Amino acid sequence: MAVSGPVEPGTPAATAAPSPAAARAPAPEHLFRPISAEDEEQQPTEIESLCMNCYCNGTTRLLLTKIPFFREIIVSSFSCEHCGWSNTEIQSAGRIQDQGVRYTLTVRAQEDMNREVVKTDSATTRIPELDFEIPAFSQKGALTTVEGLISRAVSGLEQDQPARRANEEAIAERIDEFIVKLKELKQVASPFTLIIDDPSGNSFVENPHAPQKDHALVITHYNRTLQQEEMLGLQAEAPPEEKPEEEDLRNEVLQFNTNCPECSAPAQTNMKLVQIPHFKEVIIMATNCENCGHRTNEVKSGGAVEPLGTKLTFHITDPLDLTRDVLKSETCSVEIPELEFELGMAILGGKFTTLEGLLKDIQELVTKNPFTLGDSSNPGQMEKLQEFSRKLDQIVQGNMKAHFIMNDPAGNSYLQNLYAPEDDPQMKVEHYKRTFDQNEELGLNDMKTEGYETGLAPQR
């Protein structure tokens, strides 16, 4: 259970010029004098202040004093003669200590109830036997006794009991029972423990045996946590660590200047990194020349050469099969056995398109070649190529079934699998070890990837 002090309409607030009846202030060298009833020179300073209850002028009394075996404090008391409202509080006159402090007092006799206690705003008060706690910053600081702390807690709980009895009778009854237990503590019928935990280190519990050790009181100093530092305002709340934003090339189109391969005019090439599902990243590059209208596009693998080559064999049985995405790298060869056709590596370059688009590119490559279908071409060869073009049209239109084979020694080509991650019944995927000639074409035979730093020192 937690409790807060009575609702206080205000605190010693806006100060005005000292009243003409103000007592003589102590000399600067004796601002903080040891608290003593016999010291006639130790008089409070009176200041006229605004009452936050009735907004008339009241009187604030300030006493700068020093508690033996502790430190300097400022005791303030406000009273209003118009409405009768009063308020007292205590503030530490020193700085926040380097360490927090925790006082654990075992109350065994009535003498322990009379011990002086300095409780600052930031202190938490607990009585473990009752599972009772007064949170930090729920009450103003106070110079009181152990009995006064309990009485103040009882007053805080009784404050709103009339409203609770009207609205929440069950809760009010439970609080009444708890108040009875708190009041029984004043009789010290059985020992109980009082814990005052103050991260600022400015709270205090009197040791009546000082300077001897008090066996009923345990004082523990500790290092504050980061949360306690922030609570006391000693350290600005650290903003959440902002991780440097990594450049996400997938959401950005990069541009760089180049020359048109047709007219050599300045042009721009757009480049974008694309992640192909169930495959890898590829780089798509497109150039558009505003001078001559020439357009070109190219696809390059975004990864390294795979350890094994890949051979994809796809059976085209339906026109919908032609809508599948295809990535043909520059190292991939294409074969259509039904047409006795084979397209070698580097021809058509790298392309990311559909199967229908790749077949049309192949058809355009054949039919628009002036050396195969021009005036100087062989008639027999022309008939074969025209027949090839007709059969390719039948495949594109879905009137002819065929096998489409992609063989990429670098393993960087891809044909969409509509059943991914399961196997596609129309597609056969084979991984094979490259031959020496294939590694030679890829430039891997002369590439040293292990121990390449050995022997790099210049020889003279």
N, C-alpha and C positions, 0 to 999 in steps of 0.2 A: 504494500500500500504506500502511496506517495501523498504528500500533503504540501501545501504552500501556505504561506503566512496570510494574514488578513489582507483584504484588498485595501491598498493605501491610495487614496485619491491623489496624493502628491508627495513630494519630498522637499526638504529644504531647497527652495528653488531660487527664483530671481532675487538677487540681492540688491539692496539699495545702499545709500550712504549710511554709515553707522548712526544709530539713534543718539540724540543728545544725552540720553541717560545711560549710554553705554559705559560699561566699567572700563577701568584703565587696563589696556592690553599689556601682557607680560613683555619684558625686555627681549630683544631678538636673541640674545645669547642664552635666554632661559625659556625658549618657546615650548619645549617639551620637558616638563618637570615630572618627576616620579609621582604617581598618584598617591595622595595621602590626605586624610581628613584633617590633619593637623597643620597642613600648609595653608596659612591664611592668604598668602600672596597668589596662590593658584586659583584664579577666578575665571569663569567662562566669559567669552566675548559675545555680546549680544548684537544681533543684526536684524533690522526690520526686513521682513520677507513677505511675499505674497502667499496667502493661504490658497491652496489648490482645491479646497472644499467649498468655501463661500466667496472666494476671490476678494476678501478683505485683507488688510495687512495684519500679520502676526509677528511673532518674534522667534528667531532662531538663535540658539545658544551653542557656541562652539567651544569645546574644551580640548586643548592640545596637551596630551599627557603621555607618560611612559609607563608601561607595565613592567614591574621588576622581572628580571630573567626572560624578558621578551623583547619588545621593541616599541617604537612610537606609534600612537594611534590618534585619530581625530574622532571624538565623540560629539555628535550633534543631536540637538533636541529642538523640536519645533512645537509651538503651542499657539493657538488662536483664541483670543479672549472673546471674539464675536460668536463663533459657533462651537467652541470648546474642543475642536479637533486637535489632536496632538500626534506626534510621530517622533521616534528616536531611531538612530542608526549609527553605525560605526564604520569608519574607513581606515585602512592602513595608510600611515603617513610615509611609509618607506616604499621601496621598489618591490616588484615581484621577485621572489627569491629564485635562486638558481635551481632549486629542487622543490618538488612537492613534498607535503608532509601528511602523515596519517597518524592520528592519536587514537589509541585503543584503550579505553578506560573500563575497568571492571568495577562497577558500583556495588559495594557490599554494605555500606553503612550510611546513616543520614549525613555524616560529615562529607561524604563524597558528593551528595546532592548540592552542597554549598560551594563547591569548587567554582572559581571564576572561569568563564569560557569566552574566548573571542572567536566568533564565527563570521567569516567574511562571506560576501555574496557568492563566491565561487566554490564554497565548501559544500560537500554532501554529508548529511547526517544519517546514520543508520543505527537501528537497534535490532540485531539479528534475531533475538528471542521472539519478537513480535512480527518479524518480517516487515519492518517499518522503515521507510526511507523518506527523507526530505531532499529532493533533487537540488543540484546546484542552480543558482540564479532564480530560485523560486521564492526566496525571502531576502530581505535586506540584511546587511551585516549587523551584528548585534554584540554588545558587551553585556553578558548576562551570567547566569549560573547553569549548572546541569538541570536543576529544577526549573529554571526559567525557560530553558529550551523545550522541556516537556510541556510546560504550561502554554508556551507559544504554539506548539503543535496542536494542543487540545483546542485552543481558541480558533486556529485555522480550520479545524474539522467541524467545530460547532457553528461556524459562521453561516453556512448555507443549509443547515439542518432543517429549518422551518420550510424552506422551498422543497427540499427533498422529501419531507414527510407528506407534502401535498401531492407531489408528482411521482415519486419513486419510493413508496413506503418500505419495500423490502430492503433496498439499499440503505435507507435511513436507519433501519433497525440494526443492520450489520455495523454501520458506522457508530451507532450508539454503544454497541457492545465493545467495539474497539476503543472508544473513548474511555470506557470504564477500565479497560486493561491499562491504558496509558496513565490514568489517574492512580491506579494501584501501584505503579512503579514508584511514585513519590513516597510511598510508605516503606519501600525497600524491604518488602516481605521476603523476597528472594533475590540473590544477586542477578544482575543483568549487565550487558555489555553496551557501551556507547562508543560508536566509531565516528570520528570526524575526519573526513578525507578532503584535503584542500590542495589542488594542483599549484596554487599560487604560493604556498608555503607560509601564508600570513595568518592562519588560524592558530589558536593557542588554547591549551587546557592547563589550568594551574596545577603546579606541584607543591602541595603544602609543606613538604619535607625538604624543599630546596635549601641548600645545594645538594643534599643527599638524594640518593636514588629513590624513586617512587615505584614500589613493587606492583602497584595496582595500575600503573600507567605505562604503556609501551608506545614509544615514539619511533616512527619509521620514516626515513627520508628516501625518496625515490626520484628517478628521472622521469620527466613528463613524456607522454606519448605525443605523436604529431597531432592527434585530435585534441588533446588537452592544450597544446600550444595554440592551436587555432581558436579554441574556445576562449582563451585568455587574451586573444588579439595580439599575441607575440609574433606570430608569423602569418603573413597573408596566405589565404587559402591558395594552394598551388593549383593552377589551372590544369585540367587534364592534359596529359602529354599528347601533343599533336604529332602524330607520326607523319613524317614527310610524305606528301602525296606522291605515290609512285605513278609514273607516266603510264597510263593505260592506253597502249597503242591500238587496242581493239576498238575503242570508241573514237578514234581520231584518224582523219585522213591526212597523211603527210604529203607535202608537195615539194618538188625540187625542180630547178631549171635544167633544161636539156635542149638539144636541137632535133628538129624533125628529121627522121631518116629519109624522107622523100625530097623535101625542098631545102633542108638545112636551116630553116628559119627557127628563131627562138620559140620554144614551146615549153609546156609544163607537164611533168609526169606525176600523176596521183598514185600514192602507194598506201595500202591498207593491210593491216594484219588481221586475218580471219581464222577463227577456231572452227575446224570442221568436226562435228560430233563423231565420237568413236574413232577419230583418226588423229590428227595433229594440226598444228598451226601452219598456215600458208601465207605467202605474201602475194597480193594481187597488185599488179602495176598496169596502169592505163595511161596512154599518151594521146592527146587530141591537139592537132595542129590547127590553129585558127587561120593560118595563112593559106594552106592548100586543102584543108579538110581531111587530111590523112588521120586515121585512127588505128591504134594498135593496142593490144593488151597482152599481158604475159603473167604467168603464175610461176612462182618459185617456192620451193619447200622452205618452211621456216625452221626446220630442224636439221640434224646431221644425217649423214648416210647411215642407213640401217645396217646392222650386222649381217643380215641375210637379204637376198633378193626376194621379190614377190611376183608371183604369176597369178593373175585373176582371169578366170574363165567364166563368162556369163552367157547363159542361154536366153536369147531374145525370143519370147513366145507371144507377146501381147503388145499392142501399141503403147500401153501405159508404161511398159518397161523402158521406153525411150525418154521418159521424163526424169529418170534417175540422174542425180548429180555425178559428174565425172571430174576427177582431177588427173590430168595427164602431165606428168613432169617432163622436162626436156630430156631425161634419160630413158624414157619409156618407149617401147615399140608396140605397135598395134597389129593384130592379125585377125582376119576373117576367113576361116578355112573354106566356107561354102563358096566364097568368091575368089579363092586362091589369091588373096590380097595380103600384103604385108607392108606396113609403114615403119621405116627404120627410126632409130633414135635421132633426136634433135630436129626431125621434120615436124613442122607445125609448132615447134617450141613447146613451152608449157602452157596449158590451158585449163581453166576451171569453168566448165559449162555443163550442159546436159548430154546424155548419150546421143540424142537426136542432133544437137548442135555439133557434136564432134563428127558424126557421120556426114553431116552437110558440109563441114569444113573439108573433110576428106574428098567428098564429091567435087567441091569447088576446086580443090587443089588439082584434081585429075582433069576435069573438063575445061578449065581455063588455062591449061598449059599449052602454049602455042607449038611446042615441039612434039606433042602427042596427038593433038587434034587439029593442027594447022594444015596449010596447003602442002607443006613438005613432008607430012606424015605418011607412013606406010598404010595403004588401004586395009590390009589385014589387021594391023595393029589398031587402026581406027575402029574397026568393027568390034574388036575385043573390048576396047575401052567404052564404046557405046553400050555394049551388052553389060559391062560392069556397072555403068551408070544406071541402066534400067533396073538391074537387080538390087542396086543400092536404094533406088526409089521404092522398090517393093518392100524392102526391109523397113525403110522409114515410114511407109504407109501401113505397116503391120500385115502385109500380105505374104510375107516370107519369113520363116523362122531361120535363125542363124546363130552362130556362136561368135561372141566378141571376146578376144583375148588381149589382155594387157600384160606385158612382160617388162618389169622395171628392176634391173639389177640393184639400183640404189634403194628400193623399197619405199619410194616416196610418192607412188601413185595410189589412187583411191577410186572405188566405185561404190556408190551408195548402197547400203544394205538396209532394206525396208524392215527387216525383222530384227535389227540390232537391239540388244546385244546377242540375240540368238543367231544361229547359222541360217543363211539364206539358201533354200533348196535349189534355186536357180543359179547359184554362184559357187564356184569352187576356188578356194584360196590356197595357194601352195607357197611355202617358204623354202628357199633352196640356197645352197652355198654357192657363191660366185666362183666362176672359173678364173684362171690367171688372166685370160684375155679380157674378161669383163672388168676385172680390177684394173687392168692396164688402161682400158678406155675411161674409167672413172678417175684415173690418176692416183689410185690407192697403193700401187706397188712401191712407189718411191716415197710414200708418206710414212714418216717415222713418228709414232705417237707415244712411244715409251722409251725412256732413257735418252731423249733427244738433247738434253742439256749436257751430256757427257761429251767431252772433247770439243766444246764450243770456244775454248780459250784461243785467242789468235796465236797462230804459229809464226815465228819469225826465223 
